Amino acid sequence: MPISPADVCDFDRQPTVEEPTDPARLVERMREELRELEPVVTAATLATVAFRMRDESGLVAALRALTTAVEELERRRGDS
């Protein structure tokens, strides 16, 4: 289950049974989330750079990579 920044901010104020109370476990869950999102963020960054540099072929390649990364993320999360 993904953790949003809002969840982290309210973590110490509203502990729940299903959320971890151990800070080390919280950090590990956040790292897992970042690992899962890394391909999407990387492809989006490459698309932004290619757009700013007016590199049409680079932009097309980056957008294809972004599409693939998002599809993979949705597949893993079952959001398709």
N, C-alpha and C positions, 0 to 999 in steps of 0.2 A: 504494500500500500504506500503510495507516494506521500511524502511529507512536504507541506508547503511552508514558506517562511513564516506565515501567520501562525501555523501550528507550533513552530519552534518558539516563537515569542510568547505564546500562551502556555507553553509546556509546563512551566513551574507553577502556574496559577490554576490550571484545570487538569490535574492528573486523572486519567481514566484507566480502567482495568486493561483494555487492549493496547494502550500505548506504553512503551517502555519507560520506566522511571530511572533507569541507570543511564547517566550521561554517556558512558562509553557505548552503550547499545544504541542510543540516539545518534551518536556520531557515525557509527557503523551503518545504520539505516540511511543516513544522509549520503554517505559515500557510495552506497549501493545505488541510490537514486541518481547521483551524479554520473556514475559509470554507465548507467542505462541511458542517460540523456546526452552523453558526450558526442556520439556520432551526429546527432541532430544539431547540436550547438556548433560543432566543427563545420558541418556542411553549410549552415546558415551564415557563419562567419566568412567562409570562402565565397559564398554567393554575394555577400555584401561588398567584399573587397573587389571581386570581379566587376560588379556593377559600378562601384566608384572609379575603377580604373578604365571603365568603358571597354572591357575585354569581353566581347560577345561570346566567343567560343568557351572561354573560362566560365562565364555566367551560365551558359547552357549546361556545361558539365557539372557545375556546382549545384544547379537547380535539380538536375537528375539525381545527384547524390543526396540532396536534401529530401527529395521525394522518396527515394529508397529508404533512407534513415527513418523517416516518419512512418512509412508503411511497416517497417520492421518493429518500431516501437509500438505501434498500434496492434500488430500481430501478437507481440509478447504480452501486452496488457489486456488483450482480448477486447479492444475497443472498435474493431473493424465493423 
